[in-house]
Amino acid sequence: MQIGFIGLGSMGSAMALNLVNAGHDVRAWNRSKVAQDSVPGVTLVEFAADAFQADAVFTMLSDDAAIREVILDAGLLESAQPGLTHVVTSTISVAFVRELELLHDEAGLGYVSAPVLGRPNVAASGQLNILAAGKADAIAAIELLLAPLSKKVWKLGENPARANAAKLACNMMIAMAIEAMAEGVVLTESVGLDRADFFELILGTLFSGRAYESYSAQIRERSFEPGFKAKLALKDMRLATKASNDIGRMLPMLEAVREGLGKAVSAGHGEKDWSIMADMTVRGSNSLASSENNSEKN
């Protein structure tokens, strides 16, 4: 099958290579120059429009603005190969998903929202969880393409916005878990309990989920090499906030983690893993406690 691919960052490159390894003809474009030897078997094309001359095209761009600039403003939907199905794997706003769905309908193209759960190493091993939503015929047209990329495809119905709302909710809840562990460390370290022992306790009793297992290890080791960058996580929390505002609801825990990520990015940690917010919570609380103790002594 001939496949276009737009966005060859760490996630996109891994996904494109898995499609090549599955026997597909992949033509890819990236906004910045990509070395051919980094994506063996992928045909690098000169223009984004070339990627839309295919049976299906995947988009893995960073945000709404990037998709609008690269695809909508350039008129790629109007010049696309007839019958093409566009699979948007990016994490984007619910409002923008609705706009994209309408524009694809007007252009006579298939549209599938398919944001993914997993880091670049998970993408490389073809073990992503893909949240897919769109019209039944559009899903059917690209379902075989999702198989080499995923551990499981979660079909969430014909409304594409469902997939993106679910992805934002997942990321929001992971951020909340990171913050919850950080605040737990604040209390337990205040009485001398090592965070490694505390995490062994919670993982062995109440909180054994993947998010707790992965991020407790980073907090324990104070290792914040990026798997998911804080600046991108902040973008997602802002999108979740916008979605909640659009339905007239204020989500207090979301407000808290968005503020925490905002502080981390403002402090120059935008390129670090989003779990850096936990380190800032712990250090901030320690600084506050130290300040209060000094005030009492004076």
Secondary structure as GFF3:
##gff-version 3
##sequence-region A 1 298
A	DSSP	beta_strand	2	6	.	.	.	ID=ss1
A	DSSP	alpha_helix	10	21	.	.	.	ID=ss2
A	DSSP	beta_strand	25	29	.	.	.	ID=ss3
A	DSSP	three_ten_helix	36	38	.	.	.	ID=ss4
A	DSSP	beta_strand	43	44	.	.	.	ID=ss5
A	DSSP	alpha_helix	48	51	.	.	.	ID=ss6
A	DSSP	beta_strand	56	59	.	.	.	ID=ss7
A	DSSP	alpha_helix	64	67	.	.	.	ID=ss8
A	DSSP	pi_helix	68	72	.	.	.	ID=ss9
A	DSSP	alpha_helix	76	79	.	.	.	ID=ss10
A	DSSP	beta_strand	85	88	.	.	.	ID=ss11
A	DSSP	alpha_helix	94	107	.	.	.	ID=ss12
A	DSSP	beta_strand	110	113	.	.	.	ID=ss13
A	DSSP	beta_strand	116	117	.	.	.	ID=ss14
A	DSSP	alpha_helix	120	124	.	.	.	ID=ss15
A	DSSP	beta_strand	128	134	.	.	.	ID=ss16
A	DSSP	alpha_helix	136	146	.	.	.	ID=ss17
A	DSSP	three_ten_helix	147	149	.	.	.	ID=ss18
A	DSSP	beta_strand	150	155	.	.	.	ID=ss19
A	DSSP	alpha_helix	160	189	.	.	.	ID=ss20
A	DSSP	alpha_helix	195	204	.	.	.	ID=ss21
A	DSSP	alpha_helix	210	221	.	.	.	ID=ss22
A	DSSP	alpha_helix	230	246	.	.	.	ID=ss23
A	DSSP	alpha_helix	252	264	.	.	.	ID=ss24
A	DSSP	pi_helix	265	269	.	.	.	ID=ss25
A	DSSP	alpha_helix	276	297	.	.	.	ID=ss26
###
